[in-house]
Amino acid sequence: MCRNFLGPLFHLCVWFATFVGPAVSAQPTELWRSWNQPVAPFRIVENVYYVGASDIAAYLITTPDGHILLETGFAETVPLVRASLRQLGIEPRDIRILLTSHAHIDHAGGLKAMKALTGARLIASAPEAAALARGGRGDFHYGDQLAFEPVTVDEIVADGGTVTLGGVTLTAHLTPGHTPGSTTWTCRVRTGGRELDVVFAASVSAPGYQLVNNAAYPDIWRDLQASIAALRALPCDVFLAPHGQVFGLTNKARRLAEHPETHPFIDPDGYRAFCDDAEARLRKQHAEQAAALEARNKR
């Protein structure tokens, strides 16, 4: 079920990589605005809620001792997230911990504003902490083109490290390649007497990236292969991601509203399809670049 998740996002990311202009600090295109339309918040499963925009995801994980917010989107997404939180009866100061998957403007651009609004601790992997402190400048692919407001990380999390609040634990799995410190987060929830594994899968796309002989990121191909293997190894019942279109957000949300008993976000097959599609696209991209390099070397 839910095959070919990466198709639409792949084409959007290629457009994104090709046509964005320099020194971007806010949403510059109709495409980005289309990703950032308001949607009503809703419960995905148990204590995991969707509080993001139409495609730019943000997740609320509730606990008895305050809450965790994973992703903040663009700076322009922050008011949408705040409105969603308030619809759920949650004030900004109820957020205790901020997390992110990776330091790109469409997922981390709002972190500084959200941190100021909530007073929450920001936790990230070491490579992403460095990128966040630079406001996304010096990116191995985009350079300074997609800069955002720099933000300071309060705590570094390692691969396999955990973040615990109010009896709820999220585990960090470093899945680099899209960025050097991309982080997949997982947690477990109990619903209807059943334990479910929730995977917030980090992006593993490489839109326009050089996968062969990349001087700015020499280990990119090795990292991407290892990340796909790491994602495949994760048990997954509920599949989520930084972009809603990757996991069929719109259709699943509609099905959930109409037929909640079907539990559409429980989608292990969709997660496997996501891994398959990501690996196939990356291998094709690498093979084409390797063949082009070989052809040039033969001239």
C-alpha positions as CSV (number, residue, x, y, z in Angstrom):
1,M,0.0,0.0,0.0
2,C,1.0,3.7,-0.4
3,R,3.6,3.0,-3.0
4,N,6.0,5.5,-4.6
5,F,6.1,8.0,-1.8
6,L,9.1,9.9,-3.0
7,G,7.9,10.7,-6.5
8,P,6.2,14.1,-5.9
9,L,8.7,15.2,-3.3
10,F,11.6,14.2,-5.5
11,H,10.5,16.5,-8.3
12,L,9.8,19.3,-5.8
13,C,13.2,18.9,-4.3
14,V,14.9,19.0,-7.7
15,W,13.0,22.2,-8.4
16,F,14.0,23.5,-5.0
17,A,17.7,22.7,-5.5
18,T,17.8,24.2,-9.0
19,F,15.9,27.4,-8.8
20,V,16.2,28.9,-5.3
21,G,18.1,32.2,-5.2
22,P,20.9,33.3,-3.0
23,A,20.6,34.5,0.6
24,V,17.1,33.1,1.2
25,S,15.9,34.0,4.7
26,A,12.1,33.5,4.2
27,Q,9.7,31.7,1.9
28,P,10.5,33.0,-1.6
29,T,8.3,30.9,-3.8
30,E,4.7,29.8,-4.4
31,L,5.9,26.2,-4.0
32,W,7.2,26.9,-0.5
33,R,3.9,28.7,0.4
34,S,1.9,25.7,-0.9
35,W,3.9,23.5,1.6
36,N,3.0,25.9,4.4
37,Q,-0.8,26.2,4.4
38,P,-2.7,25.9,7.7
39,V,-4.3,22.6,8.6
40,A,-6.2,21.6,11.7
41,P,-4.2,19.6,14.3
42,F,-5.2,16.1,15.0
43,R,-4.2,13.0,17.0
44,I,-2.2,10.5,14.9
45,V,-2.0,7.9,17.6
46,E,-2.3,8.1,21.4
47,N,0.1,10.9,22.6
48,V,1.4,11.8,19.1
49,Y,-0.3,14.7,17.4
50,Y,0.1,16.4,14.0
51,V,0.5,20.2,14.5
52,G,2.3,21.1,11.3
53,A,1.3,22.7,8.0
54,S,-0.1,21.2,4.8
55,D,3.3,19.6,3.9
56,I,5.8,21.0,6.4
57,A,5.4,18.6,9.3
58,A,5.5,19.3,13.0
59,Y,4.7,16.7,15.7
60,L,3.6,17.1,19.3
61,I,4.4,14.3,21.7
62,T,2.6,14.8,25.0
63,T,3.6,13.7,28.4
64,P,2.4,14.3,32.0
65,D,5.4,16.6,32.7
66,G,5.2,18.8,29.6
67,H,5.6,18.1,25.9
68,I,8.0,17.5,23.1
69,L,7.9,19.3,19.8
70,L,9.6,17.7,16.8
71,E,10.2,20.1,13.9
72,T,9.1,23.7,13.7
73,G,9.2,24.3,9.9
74,F,9.9,27.7,8.4
75,A,9.9,30.8,10.5
76,E,6.5,31.4,8.9
77,T,5.3,28.0,10.1
78,V,5.7,29.0,13.8
79,P,2.4,30.9,14.0
80,L,0.6,27.9,12.4
81,V,2.2,25.5,14.9
82,R,1.3,27.9,17.8
83,A,-2.3,28.1,16.6
84,S,-2.5,24.3,16.4
85,L,-1.1,23.9,19.9
86,R,-3.7,26.3,21.3
87,Q,-6.5,24.5,19.5
88,L,-5.3,21.4,21.5
89,G,-5.3,23.4,24.7
90,I,-1.5,23.7,24.9
91,E,0.4,26.9,25.6
92,P,3.9,27.5,24.2
93,R,5.4,27.3,27.7
94,D,4.0,23.7,28.0
95,I,6.7,22.7,25.5
96,R,9.8,21.5,27.3
97,I,11.9,20.0,24.6
98,L,12.5,20.9,20.9
99,L,13.8,18.4,18.4
100,T,14.5,18.4,14.7
101,S,15.4,16.0,11.9
102,H,17.8,18.2,10.1
103,A,19.1,21.8,9.7
104,H,17.4,22.9,6.5
105,I,15.3,26.1,6.4
106,D,12.0,24.3,5.9
107,H,12.4,22.3,9.1
108,A,14.7,24.4,11.3
109,G,14.0,27.9,10.1
110,G,11.5,28.4,13.0
111,L,13.6,26.9,15.7
112,K,15.0,30.2,17.1
113,A,11.5,31.8,17.3
114,M,10.0,28.7,18.8
115,K,12.8,28.4,21.4
116,A,12.2,32.0,22.4
117,L,8.4,31.4,22.5
118,T,8.6,28.2,24.6
119,G,11.8,28.5,26.6
120,A,12.3,24.8,25.7
121,R,15.6,23.0,25.6
122,L,16.8,22.3,22.0
123,I,18.4,18.9,21.5
124,A,20.2,17.8,18.3
125,S,23.0,15.7,16.9
126,A,26.5,17.3,16.9
127,P,26.7,17.9,13.1
128,E,23.2,19.5,13.2
129,A,24.0,21.5,16.3
130,A,26.9,23.1,14.3
131,A,24.7,23.7,11.3
132,L,22.0,25.3,13.5
133,A,24.5,27.6,15.1
134,R,25.5,28.8,11.6
135,G,21.9,29.3,10.6
136,G,22.3,26.8,7.8
137,R,25.2,28.7,6.2
138,G,28.1,26.8,4.8
139,D,25.9,23.8,3.8
140,F,27.8,21.3,1.7
141,H,25.4,21.6,-1.2
142,Y,23.4,24.9,-0.8
143,G,26.3,27.0,0.6
144,D,24.7,30.1,2.1
145,Q,21.6,30.1,-0.1
146,L,19.1,28.8,2.5
147,A,20.2,30.7,5.6
148,F,17.9,31.0,8.6
149,E,18.1,32.5,12.1
150,P,21.0,30.8,14.0
151,V,20.0,29.0,17.1
152,T,22.0,27.4,19.9
153,V,21.5,23.8,20.8
154,D,21.4,23.0,24.6
155,E,22.2,19.3,24.5
156,I,23.9,17.0,22.0
157,V,22.4,13.6,21.4
158,A,24.5,10.8,20.0
159,D,23.4,7.9,17.7
160,G,21.3,5.6,19.9
161,G,20.9,8.3,22.5
162,T,17.6,9.0,24.2
163,V,15.5,11.9,25.2
164,T,13.0,11.2,28.1
165,L,10.3,13.4,29.5
166,G,7.3,12.4,31.6
167,G,7.9,8.7,31.1
168,V,8.1,9.1,27.3
169,T,11.3,8.2,25.6
170,L,12.5,9.1,22.0
171,T,15.6,7.5,20.6
172,A,17.9,9.2,18.1
173,H,19.2,7.3,15.1
174,L,21.7,9.2,13.0
175,T,20.8,8.8,9.4
176,P,23.2,11.2,7.6
177,G,23.3,11.9,3.9
178,H,20.6,14.5,3.3
179,T,22.6,16.5,5.8
180,P,25.6,15.2,7.7
181,G,23.7,15.0,11.0
182,S,20.2,14.0,9.8
183,T,18.4,12.3,12.7
184,T,15.5,9.8,12.6
185,W,13.6,9.7,15.9
186,T,11.6,6.7,17.2
187,C,9.3,6.1,20.1
188,R,6.8,3.5,21.3
189,V,3.2,4.0,22.2
190,R,0.5,1.7,23.5
191,T,-2.9,1.8,22.0
192,G,-5.8,-0.7,22.5
193,G,-3.5,-3.0,24.5
194,R,-1.0,-3.1,21.6
195,E,2.6,-1.6,21.5
196,L,3.3,0.4,18.4
197,D,6.7,1.5,17.0
198,V,6.5,5.1,15.7
199,V,9.3,6.2,13.3
200,F,9.8,9.9,12.4
201,A,12.0,9.1,9.4
202,A,14.5,11.7,8.4
203,S,14.9,12.7,4.8
204,V,17.2,10.5,2.8
205,S,16.8,12.2,-0.6
206,A,19.8,13.8,-2.4
207,P,18.2,16.5,-4.6
208,G,20.8,17.5,-7.1
209,Y,23.6,16.3,-4.8
210,Q,26.9,15.0,-6.2
211,L,27.1,11.4,-4.9
212,V,30.4,10.6,-6.7
213,N,33.7,12.4,-5.8
214,N,31.9,15.0,-3.6
215,A,34.8,17.1,-2.2
216,A,32.5,18.9,0.1
217,Y,31.1,15.7,1.6
218,P,33.4,12.8,0.7
219,D,31.4,10.2,2.6
220,I,28.0,11.1,1.3
221,W,27.4,7.9,-0.7
222,R,28.6,5.7,2.1
223,D,26.5,7.6,4.6
224,L,23.4,7.4,2.5
225,Q,23.8,3.6,2.0
226,A,24.3,3.1,5.7
227,S,21.3,5.3,6.5
228,I,19.0,3.3,4.3
229,A,20.2,0.1,6.0
230,A,19.6,1.7,9.4
231,L,16.1,2.8,8.4
232,R,15.3,-0.7,7.1
233,A,16.5,-2.2,10.5
234,L,14.0,-0.1,12.5
235,P,10.7,-1.7,13.5
236,C,7.9,0.5,12.3
237,D,4.2,0.5,12.7
238,V,3.5,4.2,12.4
239,F,5.4,5.9,9.6
240,L,5.9,9.7,9.7
241,A,8.4,12.1,8.1
242,P,9.4,15.8,7.8
243,H,7.3,16.3,4.6
244,G,3.7,15.1,4.7
245,Q,3.6,14.0,1.1
246,V,6.3,11.4,1.8
247,F,3.9,9.4,3.9
248,G,0.6,10.4,2.4
249,L,-0.5,12.8,5.1
250,T,-3.5,14.3,3.3
251,N,-5.1,11.0,2.4
252,K,-4.4,9.4,5.7
253,A,-5.8,12.4,7.6
254,R,-9.0,12.3,5.6
255,R,-9.3,8.5,6.1
256,L,-8.7,9.0,9.9
257,A,-11.4,11.6,10.1
258,E,-13.9,9.5,8.1
259,H,-13.0,6.1,9.4
260,P,-10.9,6.3,12.6
261,E,-11.3,2.5,13.2
262,T,-9.1,1.9,10.1
263,H,-6.0,3.5,11.8
264,P,-4.5,4.7,8.5
265,F,-1.3,5.9,10.0
266,I,-0.4,2.4,11.0
267,D,1.4,1.6,7.8
268,P,4.4,-0.7,8.0
269,D,4.0,-1.5,4.3
270,G,4.3,2.2,3.5
271,Y,7.4,2.5,5.5
272,R,9.0,-0.4,3.6
273,A,7.9,1.2,0.3
274,F,9.6,4.4,1.4
275,C,12.9,2.6,2.1
276,D,12.7,0.8,-1.2
277,D,11.9,3.9,-3.3
278,A,14.6,5.9,-1.5
279,E,17.2,3.3,-2.1
280,A,16.2,2.8,-5.8
281,R,16.4,6.5,-6.5
282,L,19.8,6.9,-4.8
283,R,21.3,3.9,-6.6
284,K,20.0,5.3,-9.9
285,Q,21.4,8.7,-9.2
286,H,24.8,7.3,-8.1
287,A,25.0,5.0,-11.1
288,E,24.3,7.8,-13.6
289,Q,26.9,10.0,-12.0
290,A,29.5,7.2,-11.9
291,A,28.8,6.4,-15.6
292,A,29.1,10.1,-16.6
293,L,32.4,10.3,-14.7
294,E,33.7,7.2,-16.4
295,A,32.7,8.5,-19.8
296,R,34.6,11.8,-19.1
297,N,37.7,10.0,-18.0
298,K,37.7,8.0,-21.3
299,R,37.8,11.1,-23.4
